[in-house]
Amino acid sequence: MSGRNAPSNSSIHSKHSGTSDRNSVADINTNEALMHTGVLTVEATHKVFGSYSKWYLFIGLGLAAYIYSLDGQTTYSYLIFAASDLKDHSLIATIQVVQSIIIATFKPVVAKTADVASRGYAYLAVLIFYVLGYIVIASAQRIEAVAGGIVLYAIGYTGLQLLTQIIIADITTLKWRGLVSGLISLPFVINAFIGANIVNQVLAKSGWRWGYGMFAILIPASLSPLIITLLWAERKAKKLNLVPKPNNPAPILGRIWDLIEEMDIFGLMLIGASVALILLPLTLAKNASNGWNNPSMIAMIVVGFVLLPFVCLWEFKYAKFPVLPLRYVRNRSVIVASAIGFFDFVSFYLTFTYLYSFVLVVKPWSTLNATYFTLTQSVALTVFGILGGVILRFTHHYKWCLVAGLAVRLL
């Protein structure tokens, strides 16, 4: 669901690296500069922001959060109409599996890009993927083109979500972060009503293609103030020599290779391929010739499971900057938290994937009322997310809040 945001640790990272870097600016080596250029730029931009420019930053952040919410609460409704129009409604689950894999595997890439380059350029890259994805979807003549567009869009969507959380981490302290993250999700409440009416009007008058296509215009217009503000601050900080430069810059190919190692691109490819090969047959088998007797379905699952040991071998032994460090696997808190998240998302998508189609078929509801119904969870997540942020801010007790939330979820 679009309201489910991933936390970020980039603020903690920047606070720890910033002090030591300021004390030894002249001694920064190439690797350190490559790893922390974006973080050092963030530290420097804090010094150039005045009272007015900070307001521009806040307004830009608000616009980004709003368009992210409006997108998440409208475009998912168009997918079933696009799939039906292109005669492949049963592939919705497959498309959403691919989208989920892209969202999961590209989060580390986006986060590392923000640290290595800068927040502004990371937002710019996200914007390009967003716009290209929606152009491809809006002009699609086959369901395969829709799937390809959603892959591009998913990179932009998860990037926008993650970068917004990173910016929040940059400008807030830990005790306020939960509350501010909840407040930044407030547009989900507003757009639960506005978005439903937009979906109803678009489907009635313009069609699903315009529902996607209009975001190719709205997204650049909404993100431009934030991107311009960030790039302005970064440029000003560099002009004032607040961002240190490496003494001996490495060749461009060497820097690209270092970047690939830091992002653990090979590990991400292994993980993504393994998960895709295991999960995609579950949604493709029904439409394949001979179903589960089709050799390709069995082969995909077998290869997916065979790749898992290679994922562990690479991540635990050979990766310099592993996405999945061995210390996480040995940490019970990390394992339990991951299990909670896994089963939470499984339970959600088991019911949500075809929920909109289901209510349109079995209930005598209009498109407007069906959209209202499917958005109730986003409203609840936002309201109780803000309430949870307030409780955590003043009580500093996290475990009982988590247990209470799990109990409510079970009910």
Contacts in CASP RR format, 6 or more apart in sequence:
PFRMAT RR
TARGET T0000
AUTHOR 0000-0000-0000
METHOD contacts of the structure
MODEL  1
MSGRNAPSNSSIHSKHSGTSDRNSVADINTNEALMHTGVLTVEATHKVFG
SYSKWYLFIGLGLAAYIYSLDGQTTYSYLIFAASDLKDHSLIATIQVVQS
IIIATFKPVVAKTADVASRGYAYLAVLIFYVLGYIVIASAQRIEAVAGGI
VLYAIGYTGLQLLTQIIIADITTLKWRGLVSGLISLPFVINAFIGANIVN
QVLAKSGWRWGYGMFAILIPASLSPLIITLLWAERKAKKLNLVPKPNNPA
PILGRIWDLIEEMDIFGLMLIGASVALILLPLTLAKNASNGWNNPSMIAM
IVVGFVLLPFVCLWEFKYAKFPVLPLRYVRNRSVIVASAIGFFDFVSFYL
TFTYLYSFVLVVKPWSTLNATYFTLTQSVALTVFGILGGVILRFTHHYKW
CLVAGLAVRLL
1 348 0 8 1.000
1 352 0 8 1.000
1 377 0 8 1.000
1 378 0 8 1.000
1 381 0 8 1.000
2 68 0 8 1.000
2 69 0 8 1.000
2 71 0 8 1.000
2 72 0 8 1.000
2 73 0 8 1.000
2 76 0 8 1.000
2 157 0 8 1.000
2 161 0 8 1.000
2 188 0 8 1.000
2 378 0 8 1.000
3 69 0 8 1.000
3 72 0 8 1.000
3 185 0 8 1.000
3 188 0 8 1.000
3 378 0 8 1.000
3 381 0 8 1.000
3 382 0 8 1.000
4 345 0 8 1.000
4 381 0 8 1.000
5 161 0 8 1.000
5 164 0 8 1.000
5 165 0 8 1.000
5 181 0 8 1.000
5 185 0 8 1.000
6 107 0 8 1.000
6 161 0 8 1.000
6 162 0 8 1.000
6 165 0 8 1.000
7 165 0 8 1.000
7 181 0 8 1.000
8 111 0 8 1.000
8 162 0 8 1.000
8 165 0 8 1.000
8 166 0 8 1.000
8 168 0 8 1.000
8 169 0 8 1.000
9 169 0 8 1.000
10 39 0 8 1.000
10 111 0 8 1.000
10 114 0 8 1.000
10 115 0 8 1.000
10 166 0 8 1.000
10 169 0 8 1.000
10 170 0 8 1.000
11 166 0 8 1.000
11 169 0 8 1.000
11 170 0 8 1.000
11 172 0 8 1.000
11 174 0 8 1.000
11 177 0 8 1.000
12 169 0 8 1.000
12 174 0 8 1.000
13 39 0 8 1.000
13 115 0 8 1.000
14 39 0 8 1.000
14 42 0 8 1.000
14 43 0 8 1.000
14 170 0 8 1.000
17 36 0 8 1.000
17 39 0 8 1.000
17 40 0 8 1.000
18 36 0 8 1.000
18 39 0 8 1.000
18 40 0 8 1.000
18 43 0 8 1.000
21 28 0 8 1.000
21 32 0 8 1.000
21 36 0 8 1.000
21 40 0 8 1.000
21 43 0 8 1.000
21 244 0 8 1.000
22 43 0 8 1.000
25 244 0 8 1.000
26 244 0 8 1.000
26 247 0 8 1.000
27 247 0 8 1.000
28 244 0 8 1.000
28 245 0 8 1.000
28 246 0 8 1.000
28 247 0 8 1.000
29 246 0 8 1.000
29 247 0 8 1.000
29 248 0 8 1.000
30 246 0 8 1.000
30 248 0 8 1.000
30 249 0 8 1.000
30 250 0 8 1.000
30 255 0 8 1.000
31 258 0 8 1.000
32 246 0 8 1.000
33 40 0 8 1.000
33 244 0 8 1.000
33 245 0 8 1.000
33 246 0 8 1.000
33 249 0 8 1.000
34 116 0 8 1.000
34 246 0 8 1.000
34 250 0 8 1.000
34 255 0 8 1.000
34 258 0 8 1.000
34 259 0 8 1.000
34 262 0 8 1.000
35 115 0 8 1.000
35 116 0 8 1.000
35 262 0 8 1.000
36 115 0 8 1.000
37 115 0 8 1.000
37 116 0 8 1.000
37 117 0 8 1.000
37 118 0 8 1.000
37 243 0 8 1.000
38 114 0 8 1.000
38 115 0 8 1.000
38 116 0 8 1.000
38 117 0 8 1.000
38 118 0 8 1.000
38 119 0 8 1.000
39 115 0 8 1.000
40 243 0 8 1.000
40 244 0 8 1.000
41 118 0 8 1.000
41 119 0 8 1.000
41 234 0 8 1.000
41 237 0 8 1.000
41 238 0 8 1.000
41 243 0 8 1.000
42 118 0 8 1.000
42 119 0 8 1.000
42 170 0 8 1.000
44 234 0 8 1.000
44 237 0 8 1.000
44 238 0 8 1.000
44 240 0 8 1.000
44 242 0 8 1.000
44 243 0 8 1.000
45 230 0 8 1.000
45 233 0 8 1.000
45 234 0 8 1.000
45 236 0 8 1.000
45 237 0 8 1.000
47 237 0 8 1.000
47 242 0 8 1.000
48 233 0 8 1.000
48 236 0 8 1.000
48 237 0 8 1.000
48 240 0 8 1.000
48 242 0 8 1.000
49 57 0 8 1.000
49 233 0 8 1.000
53 229 0 8 1.000
53 232 0 8 1.000
53 233 0 8 1.000
56 225 0 8 1.000
56 229 0 8 1.000
57 171 0 8 1.000
57 226 0 8 1.000
57 229 0 8 1.000
57 230 0 8 1.000
57 233 0 8 1.000
59 225 0 8 1.000
60 225 0 8 1.000
60 226 0 8 1.000
60 229 0 8 1.000
61 164 0 8 1.000
61 167 0 8 1.000
61 168 0 8 1.000
61 184 0 8 1.000
61 226 0 8 1.000
62 184 0 8 1.000
62 187 0 8 1.000
63 222 0 8 1.000
63 223 0 8 1.000
63 225 0 8 1.000
63 226 0 8 1.000
64 160 0 8 1.000
64 164 0 8 1.000
64 222 0 8 1.000
64 223 0 8 1.000
64 226 0 8 1.000
65 164 0 8 1.000
65 184 0 8 1.000
65 185 0 8 1.000
65 186 0 8 1.000
65 187 0 8 1.000
66 187 0 8 1.000
66 190 0 8 1.000
66 191 0 8 1.000
66 222 0 8 1.000
67 215 0 8 1.000
67 218 0 8 1.000
67 219 0 8 1.000
67 222 0 8 1.000
67 223 0 8 1.000
68 157 0 8 1.000
68 160 0 8 1.000
68 161 0 8 1.000
68 164 0 8 1.000
68 187 0 8 1.000
69 185 0 8 1.000
69 187 0 8 1.000
69 188 0 8 1.000
69 190 0 8 1.000
69 191 0 8 1.000
70 187 0 8 1.000
70 191 0 8 1.000
70 194 0 8 1.000
70 195 0 8 1.000
70 198 0 8 1.000
70 218 0 8 1.000
71 157 0 8 1.000
71 215 0 8 1.000
71 219 0 8 1.000
72 157 0 8 1.000
73 188 0 8 1.000
73 191 0 8 1.000
73 192 0 8 1.000
73 195 0 8 1.000
73 196 0 8 1.000
73 375 0 8 1.000
73 378 0 8 1.000
74 191 0 8 1.000
74 195 0 8 1.000
74 198 0 8 1.000
74 199 0 8 1.000
74 202 0 8 1.000
74 211 0 8 1.000
75 211 0 8 1.000
75 212 0 8 1.000
75 215 0 8 1.000
76 356 0 8 1.000
77 199 0 8 1.000
77 203 0 8 1.000
77 356 0 8 1.000
77 367 0 8 1.000
77 371 0 8 1.000
77 374 0 8 1.000
78 199 0 8 1.000
78 202 0 8 1.000
78 203 0 8 1.000
78 207 0 8 1.000
78 208 0 8 1.000
78 211 0 8 1.000
78 212 0 8 1.000
79 92 0 8 1.000
79 95 0 8 1.000
79 146 0 8 1.000
80 89 0 8 1.000
80 92 0 8 1.000
80 356 0 8 1.000
80 357 0 8 1.000
80 360 0 8 1.000
81 203 0 8 1.000
81 207 0 8 1.000
81 208 0 8 1.000
82 137 0 8 1.000
82 140 0 8 1.000
82 143 0 8 1.000
82 146 0 8 1.000
82 208 0 8 1.000
82 209 0 8 1.000
82 212 0 8 1.000
83 89 0 8 1.000
83 90 0 8 1.000
83 91 0 8 1.000
83 92 0 8 1.000
83 95 0 8 1.000
83 143 0 8 1.000
83 146 0 8 1.000
85 208 0 8 1.000
86 140 0 8 1.000
86 141 0 8 1.000
86 142 0 8 1.000
86 143 0 8 1.000
86 146 0 8 1.000
87 143 0 8 1.000
88 143 0 8 1.000
89 357 0 8 1.000
90 286 0 8 1.000
90 287 0 8 1.000
91 143 0 8 1.000
91 147 0 8 1.000
91 283 0 8 1.000
91 287 0 8 1.000
92 353 0 8 1.000
92 354 0 8 1.000
92 357 0 8 1.000
93 283 0 8 1.000
93 353 0 8 1.000
93 354 0 8 1.000
94 147 0 8 1.000
94 280 0 8 1.000
94 283 0 8 1.000
94 284 0 8 1.000
95 143 0 8 1.000
95 146 0 8 1.000
95 147 0 8 1.000
95 150 0 8 1.000
96 349 0 8 1.000
96 353 0 8 1.000
97 276 0 8 1.000
97 279 0 8 1.000
97 280 0 8 1.000
97 282 0 8 1.000
97 283 0 8 1.000
98 147 0 8 1.000
98 150 0 8 1.000
98 151 0 8 1.000
98 154 0 8 1.000
98 276 0 8 1.000
98 280 0 8 1.000
99 150 0 8 1.000
99 151 0 8 1.000
99 154 0 8 1.000
100 349 0 8 1.000
101 272 0 8 1.000
101 275 0 8 1.000
101 276 0 8 1.000
101 279 0 8 1.000
102 151 0 8 1.000
102 154 0 8 1.000
102 155 0 8 1.000
102 158 0 8 1.000
103 154 0 8 1.000
103 157 0 8 1.000
103 158 0 8 1.000
104 272 0 8 1.000
104 275 0 8 1.000
105 268 0 8 1.000
105 271 0 8 1.000
105 272 0 8 1.000
106 154 0 8 1.000
106 155 0 8 1.000
106 158 0 8 1.000
106 159 0 8 1.000
107 158 0 8 1.000
107 159 0 8 1.000
107 162 0 8 1.000
108 263 0 8 1.000
108 264 0 8 1.000
108 268 0 8 1.000
108 323 0 8 1.000
109 263 0 8 1.000
109 265 0 8 1.000
109 268 0 8 1.000
110 122 0 8 1.000
110 126 0 8 1.000
110 155 0 8 1.000
110 158 0 8 1.000
110 159 0 8 1.000
110 162 0 8 1.000
110 163 0 8 1.000
111 162 0 8 1.000
111 166 0 8 1.000
112 259 0 8 1.000
112 262 0 8 1.000
112 263 0 8 1.000
113 121 0 8 1.000
113 122 0 8 1.000
113 125 0 8 1.000
113 263 0 8 1.000
114 122 0 8 1.000
114 163 0 8 1.000
114 166 0 8 1.000
116 259 0 8 1.000
116 262 0 8 1.000
118 230 0 8 1.000
118 234 0 8 1.000
119 163 0 8 1.000
119 166 0 8 1.000
119 167 0 8 1.000
119 170 0 8 1.000
119 230 0 8 1.000
119 234 0 8 1.000
120 227 0 8 1.000
120 230 0 8 1.000
120 231 0 8 1.000
120 234 0 8 1.000
121 231 0 8 1.000
122 159 0 8 1.000
122 163 0 8 1.000
123 160 0 8 1.000
123 163 0 8 1.000
123 223 0 8 1.000
123 226 0 8 1.000
123 227 0 8 1.000
123 230 0 8 1.000
124 227 0 8 1.000
124 231 0 8 1.000
126 155 0 8 1.000
126 156 0 8 1.000
126 159 0 8 1.000
126 160 0 8 1.000
126 163 0 8 1.000
126 223 0 8 1.000
127 156 0 8 1.000
127 219 0 8 1.000
127 220 0 8 1.000
127 223 0 8 1.000
127 227 0 8 1.000
129 152 0 8 1.000
129 153 0 8 1.000
129 155 0 8 1.000
129 156 0 8 1.000
130 152 0 8 1.000
130 153 0 8 1.000
130 156 0 8 1.000
130 157 0 8 1.000
130 160 0 8 1.000
130 215 0 8 1.000
130 219 0 8 1.000
131 216 0 8 1.000
131 219 0 8 1.000
131 220 0 8 1.000
132 149 0 8 1.000
132 152 0 8 1.000
133 148 0 8 1.000
133 149 0 8 1.000
133 150 0 8 1.000
133 151 0 8 1.000
133 152 0 8 1.000
133 153 0 8 1.000
134 149 0 8 1.000
134 153 0 8 1.000
134 212 0 8 1.000
134 213 0 8 1.000
134 215 0 8 1.000
134 216 0 8 1.000
134 219 0 8 1.000
135 213 0 8 1.000
135 216 0 8 1.000
136 145 0 8 1.000
136 146 0 8 1.000
136 148 0 8 1.000
136 149 0 8 1.000
136 152 0 8 1.000
137 145 0 8 1.000
137 146 0 8 1.000
137 149 0 8 1.000
137 150 0 8 1.000
137 153 0 8 1.000
137 212 0 8 1.000
137 213 0 8 1.000
138 209 0 8 1.000
138 210 0 8 1.000
138 211 0 8 1.000
138 212 0 8 1.000
138 213 0 8 1.000
138 216 0 8 1.000
139 145 0 8 1.000
139 209 0 8 1.000
140 146 0 8 1.000
140 149 0 8 1.000
160 223 0 8 1.000
164 184 0 8 1.000
165 181 0 8 1.000
168 177 0 8 1.000
168 180 0 8 1.000
168 181 0 8 1.000
168 184 0 8 1.000
169 177 0 8 1.000
172 180 0 8 1.000
175 393 0 8 1.000
175 396 0 8 1.000
176 393 0 8 1.000
178 388 0 8 1.000
178 389 0 8 1.000
178 392 0 8 1.000
178 393 0 8 1.000
179 386 0 8 1.000
179 389 0 8 1.000
179 390 0 8 1.000
179 392 0 8 1.000
179 393 0 8 1.000
181 389 0 8 1.000
182 382 0 8 1.000
182 385 0 8 1.000
182 386 0 8 1.000
182 389 0 8 1.000
183 386 0 8 1.000
185 381 0 8 1.000
185 382 0 8 1.000
185 385 0 8 1.000
185 386 0 8 1.000
186 382 0 8 1.000
186 386 0 8 1.000
188 378 0 8 1.000
188 379 0 8 1.000
188 381 0 8 1.000
188 382 0 8 1.000
189 378 0 8 1.000
189 379 0 8 1.000
189 382 0 8 1.000
189 383 0 8 1.000
192 372 0 8 1.000
192 375 0 8 1.000
192 376 0 8 1.000
192 378 0 8 1.000
192 379 0 8 1.000
193 372 0 8 1.000
195 371 0 8 1.000
195 375 0 8 1.000
196 368 0 8 1.000
196 371 0 8 1.000
196 372 0 8 1.000
196 375 0 8 1.000
197 368 0 8 1.000
199 367 0 8 1.000
199 368 0 8 1.000
199 371 0 8 1.000
200 366 0 8 1.000
200 367 0 8 1.000
200 368 0 8 1.000
200 371 0 8 1.000
202 208 0 8 1.000
202 210 0 8 1.000
202 211 0 8 1.000
202 214 0 8 1.000
203 367 0 8 1.000
204 367 0 8 1.000
234 243 0 8 1.000
237 243 0 8 1.000
249 255 0 8 1.000
250 258 0 8 1.000
260 266 0 8 1.000
261 320 0 8 1.000
261 321 0 8 1.000
262 320 0 8 1.000
262 321 0 8 1.000
263 321 0 8 1.000
264 315 0 8 1.000
264 319 0 8 1.000
264 320 0 8 1.000
264 321 0 8 1.000
264 322 0 8 1.000
264 323 0 8 1.000
266 314 0 8 1.000
266 319 0 8 1.000
267 311 0 8 1.000
267 314 0 8 1.000
267 315 0 8 1.000
267 319 0 8 1.000
267 322 0 8 1.000
267 323 0 8 1.000
268 323 0 8 1.000
270 307 0 8 1.000
270 310 0 8 1.000
270 311 0 8 1.000
270 314 0 8 1.000
271 311 0 8 1.000
271 323 0 8 1.000
271 324 0 8 1.000
273 304 0 8 1.000
273 307 0 8 1.000
274 304 0 8 1.000
274 305 0 8 1.000
274 307 0 8 1.000
274 308 0 8 1.000
274 311 0 8 1.000
277 300 0 8 1.000
277 301 0 8 1.000
277 303 0 8 1.000
277 304 0 8 1.000
277 307 0 8 1.000
278 300 0 8 1.000
278 301 0 8 1.000
278 304 0 8 1.000
278 305 0 8 1.000
280 300 0 8 1.000
281 297 0 8 1.000
281 298 0 8 1.000
281 300 0 8 1.000
281 301 0 8 1.000
284 297 0 8 1.000
285 291 0 8 1.000
285 292 0 8 1.000
285 294 0 8 1.000
285 297 0 8 1.000
288 294 0 8 1.000
288 296 0 8 1.000
288 297 0 8 1.000
291 297 0 8 1.000
292 298 0 8 1.000
311 324 0 8 1.000
314 322 0 8 1.000
315 322 0 8 1.000
315 323 0 8 1.000
315 324 0 8 1.000
315 325 0 8 1.000
315 326 0 8 1.000
316 322 0 8 1.000
316 324 0 8 1.000
316 326 0 8 1.000
316 329 0 8 1.000
328 334 0 8 1.000
328 335 0 8 1.000
329 335 0 8 1.000
340 402 0 8 1.000
340 406 0 8 1.000
344 409 0 8 1.000
347 409 0 8 1.000
352 374 0 8 1.000
352 377 0 8 1.000
355 374 0 8 1.000
356 370 0 8 1.000
356 371 0 8 1.000
356 374 0 8 1.000
359 365 0 8 1.000
359 370 0 8 1.000
359 373 0 8 1.000
359 374 0 8 1.000
360 367 0 8 1.000
360 370 0 8 1.000
363 370 0 8 1.000
365 373 0 8 1.000
388 401 0 8 1.000
391 401 0 8 1.000
392 398 0 8 1.000
392 401 0 8 1.000
395 401 0 8 1.000
END
